[in-house]
Amino acid sequence: MGKGRWLNCGCVRHSKSQTSWNKTAVFSLLIGPILFFLAMALQDDFSWSGVLGVEAVNGLGPSSFSSKSRNKNSDASSSCMSRIQHMNYRPASQRIAPSRAWENALRAYERFHTKCSQGRNWTQEFLQVNKSAAAAATSSEQESCRVLVFIEGPAGLGNRLLSLASAFLYALLTDRAFLMDSRGHLAKLLCQPFQDSSWLLPSDFPFEALDAAPSLGEASALNFSSCTAMVSLHLDHAQSNGDQQFFCPSTRESLKSVPWLTWTSNQYYVPRFFTFPELWQPLVSLFPNVSLAFTHLARSLLLPSNPVWDKILRIYSSYLSQAQQLVGIQIRRHSIPNSGEYDDAAFHRILCCLVDNKMLPNIGRANGASRAMSLSYAVLVTSLQIRFFEELRDVYTNMATVDGSLVRVHMVSHEGMEWHSYDQAHKAFIEMWLLSLSDRVATSSFSTFGYIAQGLGALRPLIVDLRGDIAQQTGLLQSSAPSSSRHCFFGQSVDPCNHYAYFSLGSQCLGNESALSDAHQTWINHHVRFCQDFPQGLQLVT
């Protein structure tokens, strides 16, 4: 977007002739990079060059800043500082306590996991079970320690985290020890969730045997006989008829006899779990406010390891914490060859939606009366494409805000394309957590990256339809609405969308689910809805 062009959307207009500078703004622009490099020099262990400091400044004079609370706990011996500290960096509205039932369930599971793990060599255990499943089936010790192994798929980080949360919840509800394939990115990014035992399989584990486990369809063909010691669940967005049998109550009952399950997926199945007759009531007791189910799961499981958390805090404290309003913007374009490609129309929609919904101040000539009411904004842009950041920075650098507000725009990384490397996942995880600390957040439709941030933060997002096709699909966005607001809407829930729920879609148990109780069906009608940003998906709503 050119700096001298009017933004033709009815929400923001800017042109070079409207630029309003003063000595304070100029000084801020000059001193920002200097302070950034000075801070980096003082922090000699901070070598990540992807952070961009205070890049955009807009205001008409000095502004008072309100620092958010900071945790003073310096207990370096803690194995997971983020668990202890993260609530202290959240706005009061985000400090939501989990239910007593969920806390009790986690503690009970932790004791169970510790009991199963202590004195046990998982490699030897697996080899023994795989060698003689019949003996394992008659072992009372093994019966109390059936296992579910989470294996990361090749999808993006958001999908992997959603899959992990789903797999853990299923393990907890079905009395299985949850173990993680230690070859993936999440083993390095996440804290160990259990104080006295690990959820990681050892490095000498025969992972190739896990990879070769029979599929659910193959095990079903064998009627889950005693020779089936291990079954692999492939629950991606594309599933065979055999995979889909997981959604049959009779199949899930048969799985109880299988000592080891593996779980590979790119989906968030928690909304679907609420439709399982045997899981519905336990889940409702754990998550009375069902739209916060993922929030409590994520805050228990998706906690950054200490090195990752340290970087999150340094970025947050240096560049984001001082603003009175922290606004997170997550930009991801889908269904195009290069999801990191810049698009002027997409930027236009984002800016108009943010201003129309009062997440950012409008551009124009400030008056004296408005200056006394001005706010300071820190805006965090997360995108593969740096130009979205640059365009937003230039808008608020070159133009004055109508109310005299100060707007600073920041970006952590700009990878250009998605590579699925550990380094990229590392940066993405940091960005998800930083976004979750926002006061308000805008996300891109269909983006699992955005789902993680809104869930961690318990934030009802402003969803921006960057593709521009949701209006035709759902009728959600009225064609009579102003052009600037046709492409965004507030989410109906904090909880993520289960994009591909496989609700009676071709599985061999088609029709069995019609036997739901009246109470269960009524509950589903009230609390499970089609997703706003993907009409085929399911979402939990309160």
JONOR-V894647 format. One line per field, one symbol per residue. burial: 1 if it has 9 or more other C-alpha atoms within 8 Angstrom, else 0. Layout:
burial=???
This chain:
burial=00101010111111110111000111011001100100010000000000111111111100000000000000000001111010001110010000100110100011011101100001101001110110011000011011111111000011111111111110111011111111010010111101001111100000000100111111110001000111111111101011111111101101000111111111111111111110110011111001111111111111111101101100111011111111111111100000110000011111111111001011111110011001111111111111011011111111111111111111111101010100011111111111111111111110111111111111111111110001100100100000011111101011111111100100101100100000011001001111111110111110
